[in-house]
């Protein structure tokens, strides 16, 4: 009998209890062993929940109970989630989590503490919600060197961008609608400013490279400045605007950033709409593979949390290779000003076009708004061209995926 | 040091040698142990290959060498691939394969022999080429009950259907082009008649249900009768025609079949084009997830073969839960005549329309060809309606996904 404790009885925590209960029979059959939810930690009581008898307000009940060998942390936020995770790992308990903030900030330390204590720290649900991506990267692309990762990693922003594209909604209207539907928080900053996507892309980049970058240190642009004129121009170029978390290894150095990009409709990411997520991985032997599915939501995310719990229970007596990450140093990270990709410049058609753009075709999307797509140029070159436009005439610049 | 033998030095066999060699450093780092390709079995010699010194023509060299613990079978066909696999497993050697014919026909017996002998029989590369799908089904969707699987499982037919849709090529012209490009064999029957897809869907269905159906026993229709008029009609209904391997568990009974289907463009499978494959899985907690990538090809398929080899080496001293399948009995399989889904009837506009269809909208795609999409009806009901049309007026009937 394996005893499990759940930290945090919010959306994902209660979903995890539900998956463990609803599918108990098939999971126990697959495992060949039984399990039991022994505690649920939350500050609140849930008198009407079927799990109410399991609620405790005292973390020490869990920490000090030697019967608890698996802890599922779904509290969200850095503290006390990080502190409780650390304490559990040090006490020889396995921990699984959906908390990308903790994994992206403290992942190096927590993986090392897990390794030292002979337990595991797993976080499939921290990226892509219910989509299997972390374990497939470790186990299924194990024969490959991973070159590039590009992902639609945030469902809220993808919902907003889909509304703008398909219904011609403005950013503000689409955000309001997302909030009404419960897809966006009252304070939507973590989503719309790209912070959530930044946390997720550094986790994926660390799986590919072994180096974890501070998510606050990567170039991060959200979707708040995208206009309907931009989405119209994207159509002119056969593209869709998506918020892309991107990571690439160039000459052994890591490049990672988050920004809205023009995604050509030939790229499968261009066709991932609404709250769905997709992660496209380019690896040296397999080429391009994509994982697609629900990037958030109670039961999908809980499905991934429980997959981690099952992985731990199934291998509880085996030696499993631990995840070993290092903190990325400055020398591990590329010089972002040298990152190179095609750009789209969107500008007032009356503007004087910089000489370096004269060789490209100009497209007009109406309302006197023009656009040019360049070949690959660096950030530095793009900045130089932008300066040549003068502020009043240049409307926006997009990277192309 | 782990010694590996490769059976068959064709496309995938030579790709496997290449992946094992090209990525040797990173794979050995991940494994924390070294490996070596000791033999390659083939009837031919390859004097110009860098692997020529490893070639043997005698299977007994491999079978009798106690140093060989992992055998990669990439011979294709049932015999001697099945016989060699069985002999290796009985001799206590782990076997990995890309051979869907052997897995779909002899999987129950071979998994059981592996279990009895304490070794593993893995076949990630048998479905979806380089796309991780089998291990994710086992490990990542482990917290779910799998309800439905729908897959574009054959790259050749998907290439042909994409050419028909996008370029207006006839089936014959598109097939010829696929043959010129090396995507289709001189004898394309296994692909265009749906036999390859049938083998793959029974493997996926067995992973979901534990019951392996004889692939020759499932209803299988290929793409040879699809006309440009059909692809035009699909567009009228907002659909794309795809060859779909389908499996569903209805009231505890397995339903599996292969046929061309109208796939609504809202379904992500509708947008998978050319030689790519996609497998969409619906499971009770996560909802819909899709795995996308190259469904064939030398290095992609070899990437999956080597992932299996790595899995075996990484867990060589651990007890891993074996795959246990049973042969599906008649009582495990549903009555196909009761399978229910919407249909599209394509007919001469001059036809008398059966009364049961009178409530539906009629679409016309030009050339006097009309179409009606029904609500969900059973196979039996569809047959009855088809008979009412009379042979001369009914052009074709499609299931809708």
Interface residues (C-beta under 8 A of the other chain):
Chain A: X19 X22 X23 X26 X27 X30 X31 X32 X124 X130 X131 X132 X135 X136 X139 X140 X141 X142 X143 X144 X145 X268 X271 X272 X283 X284 X285 X286 X287 X288 X289 X290 X291 X292 X293 X294 X297 X299 X300 X302 X303 X304 X306 X307 X309 X310 X311 X314 X315 X317 X318 X319 X321
Chain B: X19 X22 X23 X26 X27 X30 X31 X32 X124 X130 X131 X132 X135 X136 X139 X140 X141 X142 X143 X144 X145 X268 X271 X272 X283 X284 X285 X286 X287 X288 X289 X290 X291 X292 X293 X294 X297 X299 X300 X302 X303 X304 X306 X307 X309 X310 X311 X314 X315 X317 X318 X319 X321
